[in-house]
Amino acid sequence: MPHTLIFPDSTLTATVPSRLRRFASMMYEGVLLFAVVFLAGYLLDTLTQSRSGLTLRGLRQGVLFLAIGVYFIMCWRYGGQTLPMKTWNMRLVDRDGRTPRLSRLVARYVMLWPVPLLVALVIQALSHVTGYRFLDMLIIFAPFSIFIWTWIDPEAQFLHDRLLGTRLIHTDAKPRKNARKAKTV
């Protein structure tokens, strides 16, 4: 059942994208992030003459964190959408239905990380305590842990969106039936 959002300072209403739509967008995002991570890693390796992904590991993690952050923040800042969000008709807005301020976008990106990282640590601890090393493979589910809050939230928003006052909304890209009839007459 779709949730409807009503923005207080306008007559604008929007629906929240379904979890399946957000999941599909997230999977598509992963494909695009492969290119972002590859290019940032290649640039780092070229500049530092690194021959292994294990050398300069802390620097590499920092550079990749920043590169992914720049990608998301730039996309959200200019249009409120990444390419997968456009494909799946979603947009990021603030409480008033406008593109969020830059400071809020930076905070949103940073606040995306704690829940998946906490789940990853729990998985690692579980693997270590039990001695079952195959449990480490469950790490692939850590990014999807952000969906847990959507089952609790009354508007099915992510926790970081709830805390920051940002929202993902469904953008209707299809023309309205009345508009189509008006053109054909």
N, C-alpha and C positions, 0 to 999 in steps of 0.2 A: 504494500500500500504506500503510494508516494506521499511524502510529507510536504506540506505547503508552507513556505516562508512568507511572512508579510513584513515589509520594511516600514519602520515607523514614520519616517519623514517623507514618504511618497505613497503613491497609489500602486507602486510596483509590487507584484507578487511573483514568486518563483517556486518551482518544485526542487526538492533535493534529489540529486542523481542517485539511482539505486546502487546498492553495494556491488552488484555485478558489473555495472557500468564503471564504477570507480576502480574495481579490481582489474577490469580489462584495460583501462587507461594506465593503471600502475604497471601491468605487464608490458604494454607498449613502451612506456617510459623506460623500463629496464633495457629494452633494445637500444633506444636512443642514448641512454647513459653509457652503454658500452663504448660508443664513439667518443663521448666526452672524456671518459676515464682513459681510453686508449691514447687520445691526443695529449691529454695532460701528462700522462705517464711517459709518453714518447718525448715530449718537450723536456721534462725533468731529466730523463735518462740522457738526452742529447746534451743538455747544459752541464750536467754533472759528470758525464762520461761514465755513468753507472752501467755495469754489465749484468746486474742481478736485481730482481725485484726485492730481495731481502736486504740490500745495502741501503742505507739512508731511510730505513723503514718509517721512522717518525716523521721525517720531512715529507716522504711520499704520502703518508696518510693525511698530513696537513694540506698538501697541495691538492690532493684529490677531494678532500672536504671542501676546500675553497672553490675548486673548479666546478663541482656539482652545485655548490651554493650559488655561484655566479650564473650558471645555466638556469636554475629555477627562478632566482630572484629577477633576472632580466626578463624572462618569459612572463612571469606574473606581473611585473611592473608595466610592461608594454602590452596591454590587451587582456591581462588577467588569465592568460591561457598558455600552456605549452602545446606543442603539436598534438600529442595524444589527447589532451583536454579538448582541443578543437575538434579532433576526430570524433570523440565521444560526447560532444556538445555539452561541455562543462566549462564553468568560469569561476574564478576566485573573486569574491567581493567582500566588502566590509559590511557593517551593520546597516548602512544606508544604501547598499546596492552599488557602490562605487568601487573602483580599484583601490585597494588598501595602500596606505602610506608606505614608503620605503622602510622605515624603522619597523613597522609591523610585519613586512614581508621577511626581513632579516630574522626577526624574532620567530616567525612561523617556521622558517627553515631550521633554525637551531632547535626549536621545540619538537620538530619531527623526530629527532634522534633518540631521546631518552627511553621511550618505551621499547623500541626494537633492540636497543643496546642492552637494556635490563633483561629482556627475554633471552638474548644471546648469552648473557652472563649466567642466567639460570640454567640454560641448556648445557653450558660448559661445566658448571658446578655439578649438575646431575650426572654428566658423563664421568667426571672425575670421582665423585663419591661412589657411584655404583661400579665403576671399573669397566663399564660397557662403552668402549670407544666409538661404537657405531652410532651412539646417541648424538655425537657431534654433527652428524648429517642433518639433524633436525634444525640446524642453524638456518637452513633455507626458508623456514617458516617465520623467522623473527621479523622480517619487514611487514608481514601481514598481521602482526599483533596490533597494529594501529586500528584495525577494524573492530577489535573487542569493544571499545568504548561506543561504537555506533549502535550496538545492541542495547545499551543503557540510556543513551542520550535521547531525549524526547523528540528531537528533530533529526536524529540519525547522523549527527555531525561528528567529525573526528574530535578527540580530546583537545588537540592543539588549536583547532578552529574554535571550539567552545571557549577556551581560555583567552584567546586573543580577539574574539569578536569577528573573526573572518568566517566565511561560509563558501562552500562549493554549491553552486546552483546549476540547474539544468538550463541550457540555452536552447530554445526551440529553433532549430535551423530550417524546419520545414515551413513552407508558406501556408497560411491559414486557408481553409476551404473557401471562405467568403472572398478573400483576396484573389484566389484563382478564378472564381466565377466572374468577378468584376472585370478581369482582363479578357476573358473569352467573349464577353457580351459586346 
